[in-house]
Structures are given as structure tokens and as C-alpha cells.
């Protein structure tokens, strides 16, 4: 959790897939954690949804939930969590260098910094522990040592991103709020910011505030 401060400070919010990390970590995790036979067997069952998704007729948040249910329902939680910790380490060299530098600049200034992502807590939690970040993301559900296939929290995308951030932080506490994203699923997050940055739309990173003595 973030510490309470006497004077307003900055908050920096980073999307993950496509922003801090330039790849699709969600799909990557499925391929990393499960064997091809399992993926093909379960994937055939949701082929209509997959086809509709690529035709832009099935929303990304529903596609992620459908994929997670089909791929991970009844999987042993301890086994998958161990794989997820290994997977988190493979993501470190795939972080975008420009965004990682900016993230570290915020940390060096003493700003509160959080990863806000629709991707899964399974691998994002160990990654954020490594990077020393707060984490707001999609949380998975476990019962009796196995994944139910459902989420413990809603898919953390679009409006959910802004709602979850507002629940986690007192936004009135900050005089500067930075948000970094790359897609329409980040628009609500960027709308919270006094200094928004959308990859692919904005050319230059927002200037860091001058910290008062």
C-alpha cells in the first residue's frame, strides 16, 4: 500500500500490455503455462468466440474471461502459480525501455507508482514485487486449491481501471496524476490524469513536474 504524505505528490499509473510491456502477456501466459494439446482441445470449444473477437464482434474483456475459464478451470493453483512466477521473470527483458526509464524516474522522485492492467494477478504480482510497484489488475479465483475459471474481481479494463484506481487511492491527495496507456481500454484511466500519455497518439512523454524543495 502507498504511504500517506503531508503534501500533495504525484501518482503515476502504467498500463501493462502494449505500454510497459509491448507484447500480449495474457495470451503469452496461456502458451507458457499449458501444453499445446490442452490449448487446442479447450480452444476448439470457444472457436466461435475467438472468430468473433478477431472480427471485432466479441469484446476483448469477454474474450479474456472466456479464455481464462476454458484454459484454467480446475487447474491446480499451486502448480500454475509456480509457473506464473517463472513467467514473470521472462517478462522483465521484454519491458519497453522508454517506459521503464519513465517508471524509474517517477520512483526516484518519490511518486506513487502503480501498474493498472486487465492482465492477471498470477504473474503481475511477482513482477510488481520485483519492480516495487503497486498493482491493480484482474484477480483470479481459487477454491479448494484449484482455479474456478472465474475472476475474483471484474476484468480490470476500461471503466474498471478508473474505478479501481479511485478506490485504491485518494486522488485529491495528488496535484499531479500521470497515466500511460496504448488503447481504447485505457481511455478511462487516462481521463483521470492531469498528464495523460497515449502510445501511438501522443508524440512526446509529458514533462515531469518540478519537485518543490
Backbone as a chain_set.jsonl record, in Angstrom:
{"seq": "XXXXXXXXXXXXXXXXXXXXXXXXXXXXXXXXXXXXXXXXXXXXXXXXXXXXXXXXXXXXXXXXXXXXXXXXXXXXXXXXXXXXXXXXXXXXXXXXXXXXXXXXXXXXXXXXXXXXXXXXXXXXXXXXXXXXXXXXXXXXXXXXXXXXXXXXXXXXXXXXXXXXXXXXXXXXXXXXXXXXXXXXXXXXXXXXXXXXXXXXXXXXXXXXXXXXX", "coords": {"N": [[0.841, -1.195, 0.0], [0.352, 2.355, -0.499], [2.071, 5.048, 1.102], [0.83, 7.518, 3.371], [1.145, 10.987, 2.807], [2.306, 14.257, 3.795], [2.167, 16.472, 2.087], [0.824, 17.228, -1.188], [1.638, 14.889, -3.735], [2.907, 13.227, -6.687], [1.139, 10.855, -8.717], [1.648, 7.989, -10.584], [0.446, 6.056, -13.205], [0.521, 3.072, -14.885], [-0.396, 1.285, -17.725], [-0.136, -2.179, -18.727], [0.103, -4.43, -20.888], [1.163, -3.722, -24.087], [2.015, -1.238, -23.346], [3.831, -0.699, -20.868], [4.872, -3.189, -21.253], [5.507, -4.515, -24.384], [4.164, -6.651, -25.488], [1.516, -9.145, -25.734], [0.769, -10.213, -22.803], [-1.101, -11.827, -21.593], [-2.109, -13.794, -23.45], [0.364, -14.861, -23.966], [0.969, -16.028, -21.509], [-0.843, -18.143, -21.341], [0.166, -19.822, -23.355], [2.641, -20.344, -22.259], [2.126, -21.605, -19.84], [0.522, -23.843, -20.28], [0.121, -26.993, -22.015], [0.308, -27.68, -25.576], [-1.622, -29.468, -26.536], [-3.671, -29.343, -24.628], [-4.401, -26.646, -24.914], [-5.319, -26.582, -27.591], [-7.435, -28.429, -27.451], [-9.198, -27.23, -25.595], [-9.485, -24.785, -26.844], [-10.898, -25.25, -29.203], [-13.469, -25.478, -28.313], [-14.302, -22.913, -27.899], [-14.148, -21.693, -30.312], [-16.021, -20.222, -31.976], [-16.296, -17.818, -30.469], [-13.67, -16.903, -30.498], [-13.285, -16.426, -33.225], [-15.225, -14.458, -33.598], [-14.159, -12.472, -31.989], [-11.801, -11.724, -33.387], [-13.011, -10.639, -35.539], [-13.903, -8.388, -34.488], [-16.324, -8.478, -33.143], [-16.747, -9.437, -30.703], [-16.206, -8.52, -27.485], [-13.037, -7.517, -26.057], [-12.699, -7.761, -23.268], [-14.568, -9.721, -22.571], [-13.574, -11.798, -24.09], [-11.13, -12.357, -22.873], [-12.017, -13.269, -20.354], [-13.475, -15.535, -21.132], [-11.465, -17.095, -22.311], [-9.797, -17.494, -20.066], [-11.465, -18.993, -18.399], [-11.938, -21.337, -19.934], [-9.32, -22.312, -20.287], [-8.122, -22.522, -17.749], [-9.854, -23.517, -15.802], [-10.338, -25.639, -13.069], [-7.648, -26.215, -12.886], [-4.669, -27.004, -11.057], [-3.905, -24.854, -8.504], [-1.531, -24.217, -7.078], [0.468, -25.311, -8.685], [0.152, -23.85, -11.111], [0.618, -21.259, -10.168], [3.326, -21.403, -9.484], [4.432, -21.705, -12.021], [3.651, -19.259, -13.042], [5.213, -17.459, -11.596], [7.714, -18.011, -12.664], [7.193, -17.249, -15.277], [6.808, -14.511, -14.977], [9.415, -13.594, -14.668], [10.377, -13.918, -17.239], [9.204, -11.835, -18.511], [10.515, -9.547, -17.78], [12.886, -8.804, -19.397], [11.452, -8.042, -21.62], [10.249, -5.665, -21.234], [9.349, -2.379, -22.184], [11.874, -0.128, -23.021], [11.837, 2.711, -22.946], [9.475, 3.279, -21.493], [10.088, 1.971, -19.131], [12.254, 3.434, -18.194], [10.942, 5.863, -17.718], [9.167, 5.032, -15.708], [10.97, 4.414, -13.633], [11.998, 6.944, -13.208], [9.821, 8.242, -12.06], [9.672, 6.774, -9.687], [12.133, 7.469, -8.528], [11.664, 10.11, -7.941], [10.038, 9.853, -5.816], [7.364, 9.427, -6.234], [4.062, 7.96, -6.086], [3.556, 4.884, -7.612], [1.886, 2.784, -9.872], [0.916, -0.275, -11.416], [-1.635, -0.776, -13.692], [-3.802, -2.961, -14.873], [-5.496, -5.152, -17.195], [-4.573, -7.662, -17.294], [-3.431, -10.697, -15.604], [-3.311, -11.338, -12.066], [-1.679, -13.449, -11.351], [0.874, -13.562, -12.58], [1.533, -10.887, -12.686], [1.702, -9.964, -10.063], [4.144, -11.101, -8.863], [5.895, -9.829, -10.648], [5.481, -7.107, -10.114], [6.329, -7.019, -7.481], [9.022, -7.397, -7.895], [9.634, -5.079, -9.361], [8.897, -3.182, -7.551], [6.29, -1.999, -7.359], [2.914, -0.767, -6.901], [-0.05, -2.713, -7.436], [-2.832, -3.007, -9.491], [-5.188, -4.981, -10.816], [-6.692, -7.637, -12.819], [-8.093, -10.102, -10.849], [-7.718, -13.491, -9.992], [-9.738, -16.376, -9.199], [-9.676, -18.797, -6.631], [-10.557, -21.926, -5.333], [-10.532, -24.434, -2.913], [-7.938, -25.139, -3.582], [-7.851, -25.107, -6.348], [-8.307, -23.498, -9.535], [-11.273, -21.761, -10.203], [-11.988, -20.906, -12.64], [-13.24, -18.57, -12.902], [-13.163, -14.988, -12.375], [-11.996, -13.277, -9.476], [-12.307, -10.619, -9.182], [-13.758, -7.996, -11.258], [-12.92, -7.919, -14.787], [-10.156, -5.948, -15.306], [-10.339, -3.47, -17.012], [-10.943, -0.66, -19.215], [-13.641, 1.217, -17.931], [-13.444, -0.003, -15.446], [-10.784, 0.259, -14.764], [-10.448, 2.975, -13.994], [-12.281, 3.075, -11.882], [-11.21, 1.233, -10.05], [-8.74, 2.382, -9.492], [-9.549, 4.785, -8.283], [-10.732, 3.731, -6.016], [-8.574, 2.702, -4.711], [-6.746, 4.748, -4.303], [-6.672, 8.054, -2.846], [-7.498, 10.4, -4.853], [-7.613, 13.137, -4.672], [-5.494, 13.772, -3.184], [-3.303, 14.15, -4.728], [-1.445, 16.442, -6.667], [-0.495, 16.108, -9.163], [-1.208, 13.802, -11.639], [-0.184, 11.165, -13.489], [-0.727, 9.192, -16.381], [-0.305, 6.34, -18.369], [-0.933, 4.769, -21.384], [-2.15, 2.637, -24.102], [-4.336, 1.963, -25.658], [-7.896, 1.885, -26.47], [-9.026, 0.748, -24.258], [-7.734, 1.95, -22.228], [-8.603, 4.505, -22.009], [-10.384, 5.519, -20.001], [-8.728, 5.395, -17.797], [-6.728, 7.23, -18.522], [-8.258, 9.499, -18.531], [-8.396, 10.179, -15.893], [-6.107, 11.519, -15.437], [-3.879, 14.319, -14.971], [-1.775, 14.539, -16.56], [-1.841, 12.889, -19.204], [-0.803, 10.137, -21.322], [-0.849, 8.644, -24.408], [0.295, 5.981, -26.113], [1.207, 5.823, -29.518], [-0.511, 7.818, -30.197], [0.142, 10.239, -28.876], [3.044, 12.19, -29.235], [5.213, 12.984, -27.6], [6.466, 12.231, -24.351], [4.831, 13.29, -21.339], [6.02, 16.153, -19.529], [7.926, 15.792, -16.578], [6.875, 16.865, -13.368], [8.209, 19.687, -11.559], [9.783, 19.13, -8.667], [9.073, 20.53, -5.571], [11.153, 22.184, -3.132]], "CA": [[0.0, 0.0, 0.0], [1.113, 3.58, -0.53], [2.141, 5.754, 2.377], [0.186, 8.824, 3.43], [2.13, 12.041, 2.853], [1.829, 15.532, 4.318], [1.92, 17.398, 0.989], [0.463, 16.53, -2.425], [2.705, 14.342, -4.547], [2.431, 12.726, -7.971], [0.751, 9.469, -8.883], [1.911, 7.537, -11.95], [-0.331, 4.853, -13.484], [1.003, 2.456, -16.12], [-0.959, 0.084, -18.321], [0.942, -3.15, -18.964], [0.201, -4.955, -22.249], [1.2, -2.694, -25.114], [2.552, 0.011, -22.802], [5.078, -1.04, -20.18], [5.336, -4.378, -21.965], [4.994, -4.358, -25.741], [3.542, -7.858, -26.0], [0.282, -9.607, -25.103], [1.215, -11.119, -21.742], [-2.206, -12.742, -21.26], [-2.018, -14.933, -24.361], [1.679, -15.452, -23.746], [0.942, -16.861, -20.315], [-1.544, -19.386, -21.694], [1.099, -20.671, -24.111], [3.757, -20.689, -21.374], [1.698, -22.421, -18.697], [-0.253, -25.028, -20.656], [0.652, -27.688, -23.19], [-0.404, -27.38, -26.815], [-2.793, -30.33, -26.668], [-4.718, -28.768, -23.78], [-4.834, -25.383, -25.523], [-6.109, -26.888, -28.784], [-8.675, -29.103, -27.038], [-10.091, -26.241, -24.99], [-9.708, -23.69, -27.793], [-11.925, -25.646, -30.17], [-14.777, -25.278, -27.692], [-14.669, -21.487, -27.947], [-13.748, -21.2, -31.627], [-16.899, -19.139, -32.45], [-15.961, -16.577, -29.769], [-12.365, -16.457, -30.99], [-13.503, -15.871, -34.564], [-15.964, -13.205, -33.438], [-13.223, -11.495, -31.432], [-10.929, -11.216, -34.449], [-13.848, -9.836, -36.436], [-14.305, -7.236, -33.668], [-17.728, -8.646, -32.76], [-16.752, -10.007, -29.354], [-15.337, -7.587, -26.761], [-11.782, -8.058, -25.516], [-12.836, -8.163, -21.857], [-15.279, -11.001, -22.547], [-12.69, -12.815, -24.662], [-10.167, -12.743, -21.84], [-12.717, -14.072, -19.343], [-13.808, -16.815, -21.755], [-10.209, -17.83, -22.43], [-9.327, -17.926, -18.754], [-12.344, -20.067, -17.92], [-11.703, -22.572, -20.685], [-7.955, -22.803, -20.171], [-7.618, -22.72, -16.397], [-10.826, -24.102, -14.88], [-9.944, -26.874, -12.382], [-6.194, -26.393, -12.842], [-4.079, -26.938, -9.729], [-3.487, -23.468, -8.292], [-0.134, -24.141, -6.652], [1.285, -25.605, -9.863], [0.078, -22.717, -12.048], [1.263, -20.113, -9.534], [4.777, -21.583, -9.622], [4.737, -21.388, -13.424], [3.444, -17.817, -13.215], [6.391, -16.76, -11.061], [8.76, -18.146, -13.685], [6.778, -16.443, -16.433], [7.041, -13.105, -14.647], [10.822, -13.287, -14.922], [10.594, -13.832, -18.685], [8.655, -10.561, -18.982], [11.409, -8.434, -17.421], [13.644, -8.293, -20.553], [10.537, -7.618, -22.676], [9.678, -4.372, -20.89], [9.737, -1.295, -23.084], [12.956, 0.612, -22.37], [11.42, 4.094, -22.703], [8.504, 3.296, -20.414], [10.764, 1.55, -17.906], [13.021, 4.599, -17.731], [9.987, 6.815, -17.151], [8.691, 4.457, -14.451], [12.022, 4.578, -12.629], [12.08, 8.373, -12.894], [8.76, 8.509, -11.083], [10.08, 6.176, -8.41], [13.246, 8.255, -7.982], [11.097, 11.35, -7.416], [9.222, 9.536, -4.654], [5.955, 9.373, -6.609], [3.367, 6.684, -6.005], [3.55, 4.292, -8.947], [1.083, 1.559, -9.906], [0.559, -0.948, -12.653], [-3.092, -0.923, -13.76], [-3.841, -3.846, -16.034], [-6.51, -6.195, -17.325], [-3.906, -8.955, -17.21], [-3.715, -11.49, -14.419], [-2.504, -11.205, -10.853], [-0.802, -14.605, -11.194], [2.244, -13.209, -12.955], [1.802, -9.466, -12.454], [2.08, -9.733, -8.662], [5.596, -11.244, -8.683], [6.601, -8.819, -11.433], [5.399, -5.838, -9.393], [7.207, -7.136, -6.329], [10.371, -7.204, -8.42], [9.78, -3.681, -9.78], [8.491, -2.357, -6.421], [5.116, -1.231, -7.792], [1.568, -1.16, -6.522], [-0.7, -3.469, -8.503], [-4.283, -3.042, -9.638], [-5.333, -5.82, -12.003], [-7.711, -8.677, -12.76], [-7.727, -11.088, -9.83], [-8.271, -14.804, -10.277], [-10.439, -17.01, -8.069], [-9.231, -20.143, -6.272], [-11.325, -22.626, -4.29], [-10.055, -25.791, -2.628], [-6.658, -25.379, -4.24], [-7.97, -25.127, -7.813], [-8.939, -22.334, -10.147], [-12.675, -21.964, -10.573], [-12.179, -20.445, -14.011], [-13.846, -17.238, -12.823], [-12.373, -13.938, -11.754], [-12.386, -12.811, -8.134], [-12.686, -9.215, -9.409], [-14.069, -7.802, -12.675], [-11.827, -7.65, -15.721], [-9.694, -4.587, -14.995], [-10.15, -2.719, -18.254], [-11.895, 0.425, -19.479], [-14.124, 1.946, -16.759], [-12.967, -0.661, -14.238], [-9.472, 0.796, -14.402], [-10.615, 4.219, -13.248], [-12.973, 2.783, -10.627], [-10.302, 0.554, -9.141], [-7.739, 3.37, -9.063], [-10.206, 5.702, -7.348], [-10.97, 3.005, -4.768], [-7.277, 2.398, -4.085], [-6.046, 5.995, -3.979], [-7.39, 9.312, -2.698], [-6.952, 11.181, -5.962], [-7.5, 14.539, -4.257], [-4.219, 13.893, -2.485], [-2.228, 14.382, -5.705], [-1.543, 17.596, -7.552], [-0.112, 15.636, -10.496], [-1.515, 12.407, -11.916], [0.295, 10.727, -14.805], [-1.269, 7.902, -16.812], [0.315, 5.895, -19.611], [-1.684, 3.675, -21.971], [-1.919, 2.447, -25.54], [-5.525, 1.523, -26.382], [-9.17, 2.45, -26.013], [-9.297, 0.215, -22.927], [-7.032, 2.798, -21.265], [-9.129, 5.871, -22.077], [-10.913, 5.925, -18.694], [-7.564, 5.606, -16.941], [-6.087, 8.484, -18.923], [-9.145, 10.602, -18.179], [-8.124, 10.551, -14.505], [-4.781, 12.125, -15.331], [-3.551, 15.688, -15.361], [-0.727, 14.372, -17.572], [-2.066, 11.603, -19.874], [0.032, 9.82, -22.482], [-1.334, 7.507, -25.174], [1.231, 5.5, -27.117], [0.616, 5.771, -30.842], [-1.269, 9.052, -30.436], [0.932, 11.366, -28.391], [4.424, 12.057, -29.693], [6.2, 13.189, -26.54], [6.069, 11.953, -22.974], [4.584, 14.519, -20.571], [7.137, 16.575, -18.713], [7.793, 15.523, -15.147], [6.718, 18.089, -12.583], [9.368, 20.121, -10.793], [9.531, 18.857, -7.254], [9.413, 21.675, -4.731], [12.112, 21.873, -2.064]], "C": [[0.88, 1.25, 0.0], [1.057, 4.279, 0.822], [1.429, 7.1, 2.278], [1.251, 9.901, 3.581], [1.487, 13.343, 3.318], [1.449, 16.493, 3.204], [1.589, 16.617, -0.278], [1.693, 16.09, -3.216], [2.105, 13.864, -5.87], [2.074, 11.248, -7.885], [0.985, 9.108, -10.348], [1.27, 6.174, -12.16], [0.072, 4.304, -14.848], [0.137, 1.261, -16.511], [0.196, -0.888, -18.597], [1.03, -3.579, -20.426], [0.129, -3.824, -23.274], [1.771, -1.377, -24.652], [3.882, -0.252, -22.101], [5.705, -2.277, -20.8], [4.703, -4.345, -23.355], [4.388, -5.63, -26.323], [2.269, -8.172, -25.226], [0.659, -10.641, -24.041], [0.149, -12.155, -21.399], [-2.142, -13.996, -22.132], [-0.685, -15.647, -24.193], [1.701, -16.385, -22.553], [0.228, -18.185, -20.576], [-0.584, -20.348, -22.391], [2.258, -21.144, -23.243], [3.343, -21.722, -20.327], [1.081, -23.76, -19.081], [0.327, -25.695, -21.9], [-0.261, -27.47, -24.401], [-1.677, -28.214, -26.964], [-3.955, -29.782, -25.853], [-5.278, -27.502, -24.412], [-5.723, -25.639, -26.735], [-7.457, -27.509, -28.412], [-9.678, -28.112, -26.468], [-10.439, -25.121, -25.971], [-10.793, -23.99, -28.802], [-13.324, -25.355, -29.63], [-15.247, -23.823, -27.762], [-14.265, -20.862, -29.285], [-14.684, -20.106, -32.15], [-16.592, -17.795, -31.781], [-14.621, -16.012, -30.256], [-12.513, -15.802, -32.357], [-14.23, -14.534, -34.481], [-15.056, -12.107, -32.884], [-12.349, -10.892, -32.53], [-11.702, -10.439, -35.511], [-14.393, -8.597, -35.726], [-15.787, -7.263, -33.312], [-17.87, -9.238, -31.364], [-15.754, -9.198, -28.536], [-14.127, -8.275, -26.139], [-11.937, -8.513, -24.076], [-13.569, -9.493, -21.73], [-14.403, -12.123, -23.093], [-11.675, -13.293, -23.638], [-10.822, -13.646, -20.787], [-13.058, -15.459, -19.88], [-12.566, -17.688, -21.874], [-9.744, -18.353, -21.078], [-10.163, -19.092, -18.238], [-12.019, -21.387, -18.615], [-10.323, -23.166, -20.411], [-7.563, -23.199, -18.747], [-8.616, -23.312, -15.399], [-10.321, -25.465, -14.386], [-8.44, -27.153, -12.402], [-5.69, -26.237, -11.41], [-3.443, -25.568, -9.506], [-2.004, -23.359, -7.946], [0.807, -24.37, -7.836], [1.317, -24.41, -10.823], [0.749, -21.482, -11.454], [2.778, -20.205, -9.619], [5.217, -21.264, -11.048], [4.638, -19.887, -13.66], [4.625, -17.016, -12.683], [7.563, -16.844, -12.049], [8.449, -17.27, -14.896], [7.043, -14.965, -16.191], [8.482, -12.699, -14.941], [11.115, -13.174, -16.417], [10.087, -12.509, -19.257], [9.611, -9.39, -18.744], [12.208, -7.937, -18.627], [12.761, -7.812, -21.699], [9.865, -6.282, -22.356], [10.214, -3.301, -21.829], [10.741, -0.376, -22.388], [12.548, 2.053, -22.041], [10.454, 4.19, -21.537], [9.145, 2.902, -19.081], [11.604, 2.68, -17.33], [12.088, 5.609, -17.077], [9.462, 6.312, -15.793], [9.719, 4.676, -13.336], [12.227, 6.046, -12.259], [11.021, 8.76, -11.874], [9.149, 7.958, -9.712], [11.185, 6.996, -7.74], [12.769, 9.576, -7.403], [10.263, 11.111, -6.155], [7.743, 9.511, -4.95], [5.359, 8.008, -6.269], [3.223, 6.148, -7.422], [2.791, 2.976, -8.909], [0.964, 1.031, -11.321], [-0.94, -1.177, -12.625], [-3.401, -1.7, -15.032], [-5.014, -4.809, -15.997], [-5.886, -7.584, -17.257], [-3.972, -9.513, -15.786], [-2.75, -11.259, -13.263], [-1.461, -12.31, -10.722], [0.644, -14.28, -11.5], [2.562, -11.732, -12.738], [2.219, -9.19, -11.012], [3.584, -9.954, -8.446], [6.4, -10.236, -9.486], [6.611, -7.48, -10.705], [6.215, -5.872, -8.106], [8.648, -6.89, -6.739], [10.629, -5.729, -8.757], [9.412, -2.687, -8.679], [7.352, -1.413, -6.804], [3.876, -1.682, -7.042], [0.932, -1.886, -7.708], [-2.209, -3.39, -8.388], [-4.547, -3.809, -10.925], [-6.51, -6.777, -11.839], [-7.244, -9.774, -11.811], [-8.447, -12.408, -10.094], [-8.831, -15.453, -9.01], [-9.974, -18.451, -7.884], [-10.136, -20.69, -5.172], [-10.795, -24.047, -4.151], [-8.81, -26.133, -3.442], [-6.7, -25.434, -5.75], [-8.642, -23.85, -8.314], [-10.372, -22.67, -10.529], [-12.916, -21.659, -12.045], [-12.803, -19.057, -14.062], [-12.86, -16.249, -12.213], [-12.903, -13.638, -10.356], [-12.822, -11.35, -8.191], [-13.039, -9.06, -10.88], [-12.808, -7.618, -13.511], [-11.423, -6.188, -15.598], [-9.327, -3.84, -16.27], [-11.195, -1.612, -18.328], [-12.328, 1.113, -18.181], [-13.622, 1.323, -15.456], [-11.604, -0.129, -13.806], [-9.613, 2.058, -13.557], [-11.304, 3.978, -11.907], [-12.033, 2.15, -9.608], [-9.217, 1.5, -8.631], [-8.342, 4.303, -8.02], [-10.494, 5.038, -6.008], [-9.675, 2.78, -3.995], [-6.563, 3.654, -3.591], [-7.041, 7.131, -3.727], [-6.813, 10.265, -3.729], [-6.831, 12.661, -5.635], [-6.183, 14.821, -3.549], [-3.103, 14.349, -3.426], [-2.482, 15.635, -6.536], [-1.164, 17.237, -8.984], [-0.44, 14.156, -10.607], [-1.095, 12.107, -13.355], [-0.337, 9.381, -15.129], [-0.728, 7.586, -18.197], [-0.44, 4.681, -20.141], [-1.426, 3.567, -23.461], [-3.175, 2.097, -26.329], [-6.775, 2.167, -25.804], [-9.548, 1.905, -24.634], [-8.611, 1.025, -21.834], [-7.608, 4.215, -21.195], [-9.648, 6.352, -20.715], [-9.791, 6.187, -17.706], [-6.913, 6.942, -17.254], [-6.953, 9.693, -18.58], [-8.989, 11.037, -16.721], [-6.933, 11.489, -14.394], [-4.77, 13.609, -15.655], [-2.487, 15.675, -16.454], [-0.906, 13.008, -18.244], [-1.094, 11.398, -21.035], [-0.487, 8.544, -23.125], [-0.307, 7.15, -26.239], [0.517, 5.379, -28.464], [-0.208, 6.988, -31.187], [-0.453, 10.278, -30.052], [2.403, 11.149, -28.73], [5.426, 12.098, -28.55], [5.627, 12.829, -25.173], [5.8, 13.26, -22.247], [5.795, 14.855, -19.698], [6.877, 16.225, -17.249], [7.698, 16.841, -14.39], [8.006, 18.418, -11.859], [9.045, 19.98, -9.316], [9.982, 20.027, -6.416], [10.323, 21.246, -3.607], [11.387, 21.704, -0.746]], "O": [[2.025, 1.204, 0.45], [0.104, 4.113, 1.584], [1.429, 7.738, 1.225], [2.166, 9.755, 4.392], [0.27, 13.506, 3.24], [0.497, 17.259, 3.356], [2.019, 15.474, -0.432], [2.663, 16.836, -3.342], [0.922, 14.08, -6.132], [2.635, 10.498, -7.086], [0.568, 9.84, -11.246], [1.513, 5.242, -11.393], [-0.03, 5.006, -15.855], [-0.042, 0.335, -15.721], [1.353, -0.48, -18.689], [1.934, -3.142, -21.139], [-0.843, -3.069, -23.318], [1.995, -0.481, -25.466], [4.944, -0.046, -22.689], [6.929, -2.395, -20.863], [3.492, -4.165, -23.482], [4.123, -5.691, -27.524], [1.978, -7.553, -24.202], [0.847, -11.815, -24.358], [0.48, -13.255, -20.956], [-2.123, -15.116, -21.624], [-0.608, -16.874, -24.267], [2.373, -17.417, -22.577], [0.654, -19.229, -20.083], [-0.527, -21.533, -22.063], [2.8, -22.227, -23.468], [4.123, -22.607, -19.976], [1.113, -24.707, -18.295], [0.948, -25.037, -22.735], [-1.435, -27.126, -24.264], [-2.691, -27.722, -27.461], [-5.092, -29.757, -26.324], [-6.493, -27.306, -24.443], [-6.759, -24.994, -26.896], [-8.489, -27.16, -28.984], [-10.86, -28.144, -26.81], [-11.542, -24.576, -25.939], [-11.529, -23.094, -29.215], [-14.24, -25.03, -30.385], [-16.444, -23.544, -27.692], [-14.065, -19.65, -29.377], [-14.196, -19.133, -32.725], [-16.622, -16.754, -32.437], [-14.463, -14.801, -30.406], [-11.932, -14.747, -32.613], [-13.898, -13.591, -35.199], [-15.177, -10.944, -33.272], [-12.18, -9.674, -32.588], [-11.121, -9.677, -36.283], [-15.218, -7.86, -36.266], [-16.429, -6.219, -33.192], [-18.979, -9.507, -30.903], [-14.566, -9.189, -28.86], [-14.18, -9.442, -25.751], [-11.374, -9.537, -23.689], [-13.227, -10.307, -20.872], [-14.474, -13.259, -22.624], [-11.392, -14.487, -23.543], [-10.25, -14.658, -20.383], [-12.941, -16.45, -19.158], [-12.608, -18.881, -21.573], [-9.345, -19.511, -20.955], [-9.626, -20.063, -17.705], [-11.848, -22.419, -17.967], [-10.177, -24.384, -20.315], [-6.758, -24.111, -18.559], [-8.248, -23.582, -14.255], [-9.93, -26.323, -15.178], [-8.008, -28.224, -11.975], [-6.22, -25.433, -10.643], [-2.541, -25.173, -10.244], [-1.306, -22.493, -8.473], [1.825, -23.69, -7.965], [2.384, -24.011, -11.29], [1.392, -20.728, -12.185], [3.448, -19.189, -9.807], [6.25, -20.63, -11.258], [5.444, -19.312, -14.39], [4.993, -15.996, -13.267], [8.302, -15.877, -12.241], [9.337, -16.632, -15.462], [7.457, -14.248, -17.102], [8.736, -11.589, -15.409], [12.002, -12.42, -16.82], [10.486, -12.105, -20.349], [9.528, -8.366, -19.423], [12.214, -6.731, -18.872], [13.268, -7.23, -22.658], [9.012, -5.818, -23.112], [11.383, -3.319, -22.215], [10.482, 0.101, -21.283], [12.882, 2.558, -20.969], [10.586, 5.071, -20.686], [8.787, 3.436, -18.031], [11.658, 2.861, -16.114], [12.394, 6.149, -16.014], [9.333, 7.09, -14.848], [9.365, 5.078, -12.228], [12.588, 6.356, -11.123], [11.291, 9.514, -10.939], [8.964, 8.627, -8.695], [11.168, 7.19, -6.525], [13.388, 10.112, -6.483], [9.832, 12.064, -5.504], [6.931, 9.568, -4.026], [6.083, 7.016, -6.177], [2.816, 6.876, -8.328], [3.017, 2.147, -8.028], [0.918, 1.789, -12.289], [-1.469, -1.711, -11.65], [-3.278, -1.17, -16.137], [-5.468, -5.229, -14.933], [-6.605, -8.58, -17.172], [-4.506, -8.871, -14.882], [-1.557, -11.021, -13.452], [-0.452, -12.121, -10.042], [1.544, -14.68, -10.761], [3.73, -11.362, -12.618], [3.006, -8.277, -10.763], [4.247, -9.075, -7.894], [7.477, -9.826, -9.056], [7.632, -6.794, -10.679], [6.741, -4.841, -7.687], [9.406, -6.247, -6.013], [11.704, -5.199, -8.475], [9.594, -1.482, -8.85], [7.433, -0.201, -6.605], [3.786, -2.827, -6.6], [1.34, -1.687, -8.852], [-2.788, -3.667, -7.338], [-4.179, -3.351, -12.007], [-7.23, -6.728, -10.842], [-6.143, -10.306, -11.951], [-9.643, -12.426, -10.383], [-8.436, -15.111, -7.895], [-9.887, -19.221, -8.841], [-10.44, -19.996, -4.202], [-10.631, -24.766, -5.136], [-8.649, -27.254, -3.923], [-5.699, -25.77, -6.382], [-9.433, -23.22, -7.612], [-10.647, -23.724, -11.102], [-13.911, -22.09, -12.626], [-12.887, -18.442, -15.125], [-11.855, -16.635, -11.615], [-14.102, -13.736, -10.094], [-13.606, -10.895, -7.359], [-12.659, -9.909, -11.687], [-11.763, -7.212, -13.002], [-12.252, -5.293, -15.765], [-8.152, -3.613, -16.56], [-12.192, -1.624, -17.606], [-11.477, 1.55, -17.407], [-13.398, 2.031, -14.475], [-11.307, -0.075, -12.612], [-8.966, 2.188, -12.518], [-10.953, 4.605, -10.907], [-12.067, 2.502, -8.428], [-8.821, 1.424, -7.468], [-7.721, 4.579, -6.993], [-10.501, 5.706, -4.974], [-9.686, 2.68, -2.768], [-5.861, 3.621, -2.58], [-8.119, 7.164, -4.321], [-5.763, 10.868, -3.508], [-6.034, 13.367, -6.252], [-5.81, 15.977, -3.344], [-2.081, 14.87, -2.978], [-3.584, 15.856, -7.039], [-1.478, 17.978, -9.914], [-0.012, 13.352, -9.78], [-1.588, 12.716, -14.304], [-0.468, 8.526, -14.253], [-0.695, 8.443, -19.081], [-0.575, 3.678, -19.441], [-0.604, 4.294, -24.021], [-3.105, 1.947, -27.549], [-6.73, 2.885, -24.805], [-10.316, 2.543, -23.915], [-8.871, 0.817, -20.648], [-7.143, 5.033, -20.402], [-9.373, 7.486, -20.322], [-9.884, 7.09, -16.875], [-6.583, 7.702, -16.344], [-6.434, 10.788, -18.363], [-9.402, 12.137, -16.354], [-6.764, 12.173, -13.385], [-5.536, 14.092, -16.489], [-2.311, 16.654, -17.179], [-0.201, 12.061, -17.898], [-0.625, 12.357, -21.648], [-0.559, 7.496, -22.484], [-0.067, 7.928, -27.162], [-0.614, 4.901, -28.545], [-0.571, 7.181, -32.347], [-0.368, 11.24, -30.814], [2.939, 10.058, -28.537], [6.386, 11.328, -28.537], [4.459, 13.088, -24.882], [6.478, 14.254, -22.512], [6.492, 13.971, -19.201], [5.756, 16.348, -16.753], [8.367, 17.815, -14.736], [8.807, 17.528, -11.574], [8.144, 20.636, -8.794], [11.124, 20.475, -6.522], [10.286, 20.096, -3.169], [12.019, 21.439, 0.277]]}, "num_chains": 1, "name": "protein.A"}
